[in-house]
Amino acid sequence: MSTARIVADLDFPIGEIDRRLFGSFVEHIGRCVYTGIFEPGHPEADARGFRRDVLALVRELGVTLVRYPGGNFLSGYNWEDGVGPAEKRPRRLDLAWFSTEPNSFGTNEFIDWCRAAGTEPFFCVNLGTRGPDDARRLLEYCNHAGGTELSELRRAHGYPAPHGIRLWGLGNEMDGPWQMGGKTAYEYGRLARETAKLMRWVDPAVELAACGSSGREMPSFGAWDYEVLDQCYEQVDCLSLHQYFTNFDGDDVEFLAAPDLMDRYIREVVAVCDAVGAKHRSSKKIMLAFDEYNVWWKARPTGKLRKLEGWPEAPAFNEEIYNFADALVLGGALLALLNNADRVKIACLAQLVNVIAPIMTEPGGKAWRQTIFFPFAHVANLARGVALRQTVESETFVSKTLGELDYVLSSICHDAAAKRISIFALNRHLTEPIDLAVELRGAAGSLRFENGEVLAGFGLESVNSAAGEAIHPSPQREATVTDGALRTRLPPASWNVFTLSYD
């Protein structure tokens, strides 16, 4: 029997857990919007066309923030196409996904949907085919109270009160050759600086995210991030990161090492940010927005999309069917985010519905939870307060790319106001259970077990579908608390959640 030991102290936090860490992403791509969150005529649609079954699942998932409208779609989007009477909006060719965009869902519909879902909007501005003037105009339309052409236009569209959108992204993946209007690091850094200047003049309260490298595998990774921040360090608040996990070679052991790569990526980008800050002799710390991450490989396009004919509207593609192994990897990614809570303040699971998503729908039919739904819901609903520093002693395995790694990944969150501790633990051993002891110093006298859940006992290829949700959590019954320590057994290949309280 393998064993593991974790030690944490309530007085030694990593950092405060920002509620925006539990965000998601809605882009005009495939069926994410149309027949995803928005389907007029569906039996579950409300008067605005929002699918109520999807809204209920979004609330259950615990999503706190949603990024919109892209993604690659953003870099060719004219925001003016998506406001005003729907019947007068133009139909456009979407060059990002080679489909037709009807524009029947746009800015104001998204704001209404966010309010219905209880989430915060995270808007992005087009810095591909457009620029600073477009950005400040959209911000004025959304956030200025009234008395100007654009604010009065919003009022004429039925929204007398400003939307009050606080968080804005300055473009999307601008280093990518696939991106409309891609830029060099210097070009984009200058553009981000000037865009930020205009936007802050319109609304000084906005928080702005600049584009970092599109991924750690980009040839310009690191150098791009440094140059961009060198140009706009004092004008922006955070830098974006994107990462998708793949298992193309079918090596499940290596696949389960992906969260450690995410952790390394975060630490590398933090080092770049702080190097630029040191160069500028700035007291400011740039935070990170991990505003795209997920498992994505089974449905990833390989040029096939460009061969679609007829510019279809809301075609079904990038509809990843997630299995149990994907859920374990996604759980590990969430732990990497929590364990870097001092610098990662925003994160968006890409995407929310149908397209590489935790929620799937049938047009005119059912909605259901994919396997990755459950780890996200656990963390979003239970991770409160601060993440604690840990000492982990675990048996190890060897990753081809990362070397020796612990079988057990974990995160411990302490909500002092509620006197509650949440423990999340991933057992990456595919065949053996692990006996785990978690020592929690600082609450030894009155610590007690409240609840536990586990995802375990499923084949790695098992999936959920419209026919049924075979993959779902069960009560974690093998847990006791004595002398300030949780003792439990983690089943092989399992995601585990424990809630404890103290007086």
N, C-alpha and C positions, 0 to 999 in steps of 0.2 A: 504493500500500500504506500503510495506517494504521500508526502506531507508538505505543508507549507505554513509559514508564519508571517503575519503582518503586524506591525506595531505602528500605532499613530497616537498623537497627543492632541487633545482639544485646544491646547495653547499654541500649536504650531501650524498655522494655515498656509496654504499656497497662495490663495487669493480669493476674493469674493466671486461667487458665481453669478454672472450677469444673466438675467432672465432671457436676454436676446440670444443666448447660446442655443436655444431650442427652436430655431427658426427653420423655415423651409423655403421653397422656391416655386413660383408659378411663372412659366414662360409661354409665349404663344408658339408652341411646338407640338406637333402631333395632336393628341386628344387631351392635353393637359387642361386647357380652358374649355374648348367646345366638346361637349359630352363628358367632360370631367367635372369641373366645378360649376359649369354653366350649360344648361340644357333646357331651354324653354320647351314646354310640351311634355316633358318627362312627368310620370305620375307623382314623383317626389319634388317637382319643381315648385318654388314659391312664385309669387306674382312677378318677381324680377328675373325669373329664370334660373335661380340658384338651386342646385340640387340639395334638398334638406338632408337626405341620407348621407351625402358627402360632408356637409357641414357638421353633422353629428359626429362623424368619424374624426374630422379635423379637431373638434373640441376634445374628444376622447384621447387623441394622439398628444394633445398638450402643446400644440404649436403656438409660439408666442410672437413670431415675426415672420413675414413673408416677403421675399424679394420679388420684384416685378419691374418691367415686362420681359426681361431677358438678362443674360444669355445672348447667344449669337444673334437672335432676333433683334435685340436692342440696337445693334450697330447700323441698321437700315430703317429704323422706325421713326415715323413722323408722328409725334404725340397728338398733333392737331387732328389726325385722322380718326382718333378714338374718343372724341368728345362731341357733344351736341346731339341732335336727334339721330337715332340709330339708322333710320331709313334714308338719311342723307349722307351717310358716311361712305367714303370710297372703298372699293375693293382693290387690293394691291397685290402685286407679286412679292412674295417673301423670299429673298435670295439666300437667306440663311438656311432655310429648310426646304426650299424649292416647292413651295405650296402656295395656295391663295389665301390671303388674310382678309376676312370679311369686315373686320373692325366693328362687329356688333357688340363686342366687349372691350372696354377701354378704361381710361383713368378713373372716371367716376363710378363705374360699375365695380371696379376693383376696390375702391374705397368702401363702397356699400357692402361688398362681400367681406372685407376685413372686419368691419363692424359687426356683421352677422356672425362671423367666426370667432370674434373676440381676440383678434391678432393685431399687431402693429404693422403698418405698411413700411416697406423698405424700397424706395423708388430708385431707379437708375436712369441716367441721362445718356443720350446718344452722343458719343464722342468719336464715332466712326465716320458716318457721312455728314454729321452736323457738328456743332461746337458750342462755345460759351454762350452765344446769343440765344440759341435754342434752349439751353439749360436754364438760363435765368428767366426766360419767358415761361417755361413750364413751372418753375418754382413760383413765379408771381401768380400764375393762374391758380395754383394749388393753395398757396399759403398767405397771399396778401388779402387783407380784410375786405377791401372795396375801394371804389373811387378811381380806379384805373381801367383801361380798356380790357386787360386780361382778367383782372379780378371781377369786373362786372360781367365779362363773358361767362365766367364760372357761375355767377349768381343767376344769369339768364338761363343757364343750363339746369337750374333747380337746386343749387347748392349755395345758399346765402352765407353760411359760415365757412371760414377757411378750413381746409383739410388738416392743417397743422402737421404735415409730414416732417419728421425730424431727421431721419436717416436717409442719406442719398449716396448712391454709388456713381463714381465718375467713369462711365464706360464699362466695357467688358472685354477681358482677355485681349488687350490691345497689342500684345506682342505676337499674337498668333497669325500666321500667314493665311489661315482660313477666315480671318475676321475682315468684314467689310471696313475699309478705311484704316487698316492696321498701321501702326506707327513704330518708329524707332523709340528707344527708351528716352532719348533726349526730347524728341518731338512730343511724345506723350506727357512727359514730366512737365514741360512748359505749358502744354495744353491744359493739364490738370490744374496747374497753378493759376492760370488765368481764369479757368472756369470756376474754380473755388473762390477766387476774388470776387467775381460778379455775383455768385450765388450768396456769399456772405453779405454783400452789400444789400441784396434784396431781403435776406432774412439771416441776421447774425446768429440765430439759435440753431442753425442746421449743423448736423454732424456728417462729415464727408469721408468716404472710403475711396482710396486710389487703387488702381489695378497693380497688383504684383505680377510675378510670372504666372503664366497659365498653368504651370505645373513644375514639379521638381525635375522632371525629365527634359525640360526645354533646354536647348544648348546655351541659351543666354541667362539661365537661372542664376540668381545672385547678382550678376553684373547688371541685369535689367532692373532689379529691385533697388539696387544702390543708386543707379543713375536717376531713376524716377524720383526717389525720395530726396536726392540731392537737389532736385529742381523744385520740389513742392513740400518739403518737410514741415515748415511752419504753417502751411495752408490746409493740411489734411489731418484727420484724426486717426485713421487706421489704414492698413494695407491689406488687400484681399489675397487669399490663397485658394487654390482649387486642387482637388485630388480625387481621382476615381480609382477604385481597387479592382484588379482583374485577376483571373485565374485561367489564362489561356492555355497553360500547359497542364492543367488538371492536377497540380501539386497542392493538395489541401493543407499540408503542413506549412508550406511556404505562404499560401494564401492567408493563413491565420497569423502570420507574422506581419501582415500589412499595417496593423495599428501602430507597431513600433516604428515603422517607416514614417507614418504620419507624425508621430511624436518627434522624430528626428528632424523632419521637415519644418515643424513649428519652431524648434530651437535654432535651426539654421537661419530662418527668416528673422527671428528675434535678434540674432547676432548682427545681421545686416542692418536692421533698423537702428540698433544702438550704436553701430559704427558710424552711421550717417549722423545720428544725434551728437556723437562725440566730435565729429568733424565740424558741425555747426555750433558746438559749445552750447547746446540747447538743454534746458532742464526738462523739456517735454519728452514724454515717452509715447511712441507710436504703438497703438494697440493693433491686434490682428482681427480681421474678419474672414473666417473660413467659410466664404459664402457660396461655395459649391463643394460638396463631397458626397460620395455614395459608392456602392458597388455598381459597376457597369462594364459588362463585357459580352454577355450572351447575346444582347440585342444591339450591340454597338455597330453603327453603320460603317461599311468599308468601301464607300463609293457607290454603293447600290442606290442610295437615295437620289443621286444625281441622274439616274436612269429612269426615274418615274416620269411618266408622260401625263400631260394634261393639267399640270399644276393643281393637284387635288386640294380640297379644303379639309383640314383637320384629318389627315391620313393617320392610320394606326401604325406607328413605328416607334422604335426605342422603348418598346413596352417589355421591359425586363421582367421575367417571371422569377421571383426570388425564392431560393431554396433555404434550407436550414443553415447550411454553411455560410451563406450570405448574411443571415441574421447574426451569427456569431461574430463575423468580421465587423459588421456595423456596430454591434455592441462594443467591440474593442475600440473602434474609432471614437465613440462617445466617451469612453474612458480617457483617451488621449486628449480630448478637448477639455474634460473636467480637470485633468492633471496639469493643464497649462492655463488654468483659470485666471492667473495673474496677468496674462497677456492676450489670451483669446477671449474677446468680449462679445463677438457676434459669430454665429454659425448658421448655415442654411443647408439642410438636407435637400439635395436635388434629385428629383423634384417632388411635388406633392401628390399629384394624381396621374395615373396611367403611364406617364413617361418616367422611367426609372424611379418608381414611386412606391411609397408604403401603402397607398390606397389605389385599388383598381375598380373600374366601373364597366358595365355593359351599356352601350347606348340604348336608352329606353328600358334598361333592366337593373340588375343588382349592383350594389357596391360591396366590396369586401376588403379585409385586412390582409396584406401580404406579410410574409414572415418577419421582415425588418420592422414592421409596425411596432412590435412588442418591446424590443430593447429601447427604441426611441421613446415610447410612451412611458416606460418605467423611469427613465432618466428625466424626461421633461416634467413629470408629475411629482418626482420624489427628491430630485437634487436641489436643495435649498441651502442658503447661507454661504458657507465657505467650503472649499475643497481642502482636505488636510494632507500634509506631507506624510509619506509612508516609508517605512523600511520593510522591504519584501524579501523573504527567504523562501525560495521555491526551487524544486528540481527544474532542470533546464533542457532545452533542445537546441539544435543548431540550424539556423537559417542560412541559406546559400548566400544571401545578400547582406545580412545584418549580423551574422555570427551567433554567439550564445545568447539565448533569450529565456526568460522565465516562462514556465508553463502557465502560471497564474498572473493574470492582469487584473488590477483592481483600482477602485477609486472610493474614497470615503468622504462623505459630505456631512457637515455639522451645521444644523440650524439651531443656533443658540436661543433664538426667540421662542421656538416651539419645544426646546429641549429634546431634539430628535436627531438621530444619526442614521444616515442611509449608507449602506455598503453594497457596492456593485462588484461582482467577481466573475471573471471569465476563466474557465478551465479549458486550455487549448490542447490538453492531452486527448487524443482521439479514442483511446481504449481503456484508460485507467482513471478511476475516481481519485480525488485528492482530499485527504483530511486536512482541514484548514482551521487554524486558530488566529483570531484577530484580537489583539490586545489594544484596548482603548483607554489610554491613560488620561486621567482628569475626570472620569465619571464612574470610577470603579464601584463605589458603595451602593448605588441605586440603579445601576444599568439593568434594563430588562428587555426581553425580546417582544416585539409587537407583531411582526408579520414577515413572511418570506415567500418568494415565488421563484420558479425555476423553469427555464426552457431546456429540456433534455429528453433523451430517449428517442430521438427521431433520426432517421437516415439523413445523411448530409444532403442528399438530393431531393428530400421531401419538400413539397410546396403546398400552398393554399390556392384555392380557386373559387369560382362562383358556386361550385357544387358543395363546398364545405371548407372550413378552416381547421384542417387536421393539426396544424402547428399552432399551439397556443400555450400560455403559461399554466403551470400547475402549482399548488401550494408546496413550498419548500419546508418539509416537516422535520428534516434532520438538522435541527439547530437548537442549541441551548446557550444560555448566558450564565456564567459563573465567575465570580471574582474579577469582574470588569473585562471579561473576554468572551467573544462569540466563538463557539466551537461548532463546526458543521462539516458535512461531507459534500464536496462538489462532484456531481456525476461527470463521467467523461464527456467531452465536447458539450459543455453546458454554459448557459448564461444564468447567473444567480443574483437575486436581489434580497436584501434584508433591511428591515426597519427596526431600530431600537430606540428606546426613550430612557430618560433618567429624571430624577427629581432635582 
